[in-house]
């Protein structure tokens, strides 16, 4: 990635999106390659006001911030945005002499010391995701007898495979990873389709309807709630 570029991307196939913020090109590529190998989708973003707005438009599952590359107020502003920390985990990368910054700043889920070892970052990301989602040690999401095998991209209901499109799968995975949290249609468009998607909110309604027809086909099944005039949420399991 050239220094003039704002965003770099590694198009992994994983369902969780990781953003590396403020790292040098070389370090971002090194860490991004390790995360890609661990089956995460990775973006690396330079520090700057435009970057803050871009991240807030489409918050990632985990944000890894290079504290050595930016002033304290920059990270504090981003992590303190209303609702951001509720849906996004944060990992700080910093030098040992900067650890006091974590005492006075917004809470992060974890930290790693510079220079960051790729294998350590992958482990920290996995642990942060496990704390924030319903994912168990086997990389499986459960809600009653609705199960997502994240490693193999398989969804089953009472042991019976459910055939989902890629976006239906992504939508279910995101909602199921964040039970009881309400998301607007715009938030779901950003989190599942991406900030560069130009479709309207009706896209979400159509996919929710199709998803419900596949996972709520038995009497009494109810996994996704419609929150009137707001959006949708996955029921707490």
N, C-alpha and C positions, 0 to 999 in steps of 0.2 A: 504493500500500500504506500503510495507516495505521500509526502507530508502535506500536500495540498488537498488530499482526499479527506472527507469528513467521516466516511463510514467504510469499513471493510467487512466482508462477509465470507464465512465458510459455510457452504450449503450442506450441512450434515442432514441426516434423515431422522434424527432423534426428535422426540416430542417436546423436550424442554429447551428453552432458548436462554442462552447465556450471553451477556454483554460485558466485554472488557473495556473499561473506560480509562483513558489517559495513558495507556501503556505505549512505549515506543513501538515502532513498526516491527522491529525484530523480535521483541519480547511478546508482542501480541500474536505474531504468527507462530511462535514456538508454543505458547500456552494454548492458542486456538487449535493447533494441530492435535495436541494431547486431548483436549476436550472433544474434538471431532472424533477421534479414535474411540472415546468413551461413549459415543453416540449422542452427543449434544449438538444443537444448532448454535453457531457462534457468530457474533458480530463484534468487531472492535471499533471503538468510537474515540475520536480525539476530544480532548477537553475544550470547552467553549460554550458560550451561551446557546448557540444553535443546537449543540449536542444535548443540553439539558432539556430543551423543548422537544427534541426528537425522542428522547428516552421517555419523557412523561406522556407523549402521545401513544407510545406502544411499549409499556413497561415489560421488561423481561421477567423470566422466572427467578433468575439470579443475576445480580449486578456485581461485578468485581471491579473495585475502584483502586487505581494506583494513587495512593495518598502522597507519594513523593513528587507527583507531577502537577499538583494543584494546591491552591491555598485552602486553608481550613473552611472558609465560608462557602466555597464551591460545593464541596461534598455535603456540608450541613444543609444548604439550601435544597439540594436534590432529595436527600433522604428525609427531610422534614416536610416535604410536600404532602398535603392532606390525602390520605388513602394510599400513598405509594408503598409505604412499608407493610401495609396490610397484605398486599398481593405480591411483593417482590422481596426476596431475600438479598442481603448485602454482605459482601466479604471485602474487607479492607486489606490491601497490600501495602506494607510500610516498613520502614527501617526500625530497628529496636529502639533507637533514641526518639522515635515518634509515637511510642505506645501511649503516652499521656494524652494524645489527641483523642483516643478512644474514650477517655474518662469524661471529657467535657462535650463531646459531640453527640450526634444522634446515635442510637444503638445500631450496631451491625450484628449480624448473626455469627460472624467468625472473622478471623484475620490470619494472614500468612505474612511471613517476614521476607523482605527482599534480600537477595535475588530469589524470586519465586521458583520453586521446583515444580515442574509440570505435574508429576505424579501426586504431589501433596495438594495442589490446587484441585485436581480431579476428586480426590478424597474429600476435601472440604466442601466442594460443591455437592457431592452425593449426600453428605451428612446434613447440609443445610436444606436440601430438598426433602430429605426424609423427615426432618423436624417440621417442615411446613406443609406437608401433604399427607395423604392417606397411604403413601407407598410403604410397603413393608420391606423387610430385609431381602426378600426374594424378588424385589422390583415388580410387585403386584399390587394393584388397587382393588379393594373390596368394598362393596356396599350390599349387604345381604348376599344373595346368590348371583348378583351382577359382579363380574370380575373382568379386570383388564390386565392382561399379561403384557407389561410394557416392553419387556425384552424381545418378545416375539410378535408384538402388534396384533394380539388376539383378544377378542371380547367374547365372553360366554355368559349366558343366563341359565342358571340351574344346570350347568354343564353342557348346554347346547350352544354351538358357535353362532355368533351374530355377524352377519355380513354388513360391514359399514364401508362407506366411501372414506377417502383419506380425510376430508374436512369434517365429516360426521365423527370420525374417530378422534380427531384433534379437539373438536368441540366437547365431546364426552370426556375425554381425558382432562381437559382444562377444568370443566365444571366439577368433575368428580374429585379432582385434586384440591378443590377449594370449596368444601361443603359448607352450606348455610350462608355463604357470602353472595350478596346480590350484585349482579353485573348488568349494566345497561347494554343495549344493543351496540352502541358505539364502542364500549370497552371490549365487548366480545369480538367485534370486527378487528380492533387493533391487536388484541392478544392472540386470536386464532388465524385471522387472515393476513394481518400485518399492516403497518402504518402506510404502506404504499398501495394498499388495495382501495379501489375507488367505487366499489359497489355500495348500494344503499342498505339501510337497516333491514329491509325486507329479506335480504339474503339470510340474516340470522333467523328470522321467523320461519322461513322455508326449511332450513336445516334442522331447527328445533322440532318442527312438525314431523319431518322424516325420521329423525332420531327417536322421537317418542313412539312412532308407529312400530319401531323395531325392538325397543327395550321395554316398552310398557304394554305389551300385547296380551298379557295375562290379566284376568280380573284381579283387581287390588294392587297391581303394580303402579307405583307412582314415585318416580325418581326426580323429575324436573318440575319445579314450580314456576308458574308465571306470576311475577310481581306486577300488579296492575299499574300502568303508566310509568313503569321503571324498566323492567327487563326480566331476567331469569336467575334462578338459583338452583343448585343441586341440594336436595334434602340431606340433612345431617344423618349419617348412618349409625 
